[in-house]
Amino acid sequence: MSFVAKLVNPAFYQQQYASLARSMTAYYSPLFQSGSVKPLWHMMIATSVIMYTQNYVFNKGPKIQAARQEQKKALEEYYANHGISHHH
């Protein structure tokens, strides 16, 4: 089966999910049963990575870039209006 055919086949995703679920169960079950703190740390790290990535991509990234462009344009206009070279 070609790569594209796999991507459009729902069975491929079901198989991948089942494989991931099996491997995670095999890894985390003994840790939960023994009372290890490792699963908690993994969940906290995953939550932080997802949260900060979403925050940057959907909020800060575009807003900060737009604000920087606006500030750069405003400074150029200010320097042009006041006869100041911004390379001093």
C-alpha positions as CSV (number, residue, x, y, z in Angstrom):
1,M,0.0,0.0,0.0
2,S,1.4,3.4,-0.9
3,F,2.0,6.1,1.6
4,V,-0.9,8.3,0.3
5,A,-3.3,5.4,0.4
6,K,-2.3,4.8,4.1
7,L,-3.0,8.5,4.9
8,V,-6.5,8.4,3.6
9,N,-7.4,5.0,5.1
10,P,-9.1,5.3,8.5
11,A,-7.9,1.8,9.4
12,F,-4.3,3.1,9.4
13,Y,-5.1,5.7,12.1
14,Q,-7.0,3.1,14.1
15,Q,-4.0,0.8,13.9
16,Q,-1.6,3.6,15.0
17,Y,-3.9,4.6,17.9
18,A,-4.2,0.9,19.1
19,S,-0.4,0.6,18.9
20,L,0.2,3.8,20.8
21,A,-2.4,2.8,23.5
22,R,-0.8,-0.7,23.9
23,S,2.7,0.7,24.2
24,M,1.6,3.5,26.7
25,T,-0.3,1.0,28.8
26,A,2.7,-1.3,28.9
27,Y,5.0,1.6,29.9
28,Y,2.8,3.4,32.4
29,S,0.8,0.6,34.1
30,P,3.8,-0.6,36.2
31,L,4.6,3.0,37.1
32,F,1.1,3.7,38.3
33,Q,0.9,0.5,40.2
34,S,4.2,1.2,42.0
35,G,3.2,4.8,42.9
36,S,5.9,6.4,40.8
37,V,5.9,10.1,40.2
38,K,7.2,9.8,36.7
39,P,3.8,9.7,35.0
40,L,2.9,12.9,36.8
41,W,6.0,14.6,35.5
42,H,5.3,13.4,32.0
43,M,1.8,14.8,32.1
44,M,3.0,18.1,33.5
45,I,5.7,18.4,30.8
46,A,3.3,17.5,28.0
47,T,0.7,20.0,29.3
48,S,3.3,22.8,29.5
49,V,4.6,22.1,26.0
50,I,1.1,22.1,24.5
51,M,0.0,25.2,26.5
52,Y,3.0,27.3,25.7
53,T,3.1,26.2,22.0
54,Q,-0.6,27.1,21.6
55,N,-0.1,30.4,23.4
56,Y,2.7,31.4,21.1
57,V,1.2,30.2,17.9
58,F,-2.3,31.6,18.4
59,N,-1.7,34.6,20.6
60,K,1.7,36.0,21.1
61,G,3.3,35.1,17.8
62,P,1.1,37.1,15.4
63,K,0.4,39.8,17.9
64,I,4.0,40.4,18.8
65,Q,5.1,40.4,15.2
66,A,2.3,42.9,14.3
67,A,3.3,45.1,17.2
68,R,7.0,45.1,16.2
69,Q,6.1,46.0,12.6
70,E,3.8,48.8,13.9
71,Q,6.5,50.1,16.2
72,K,9.2,50.0,13.5
73,K,6.9,51.9,11.1
74,A,6.0,54.5,13.8
75,L,9.7,55.0,14.6
76,E,10.6,55.5,10.9
77,E,7.8,58.1,10.6
78,Y,9.0,59.8,13.8
79,Y,12.6,60.0,12.6
80,A,11.5,61.2,9.2
81,N,9.2,64.0,10.7
82,H,11.9,65.2,13.2
83,G,14.9,64.9,11.0
84,I,16.6,62.4,13.2
85,S,18.7,59.6,11.9
86,H,18.0,56.4,13.6
87,H,21.5,55.2,13.0
88,H,23.2,57.5,15.5
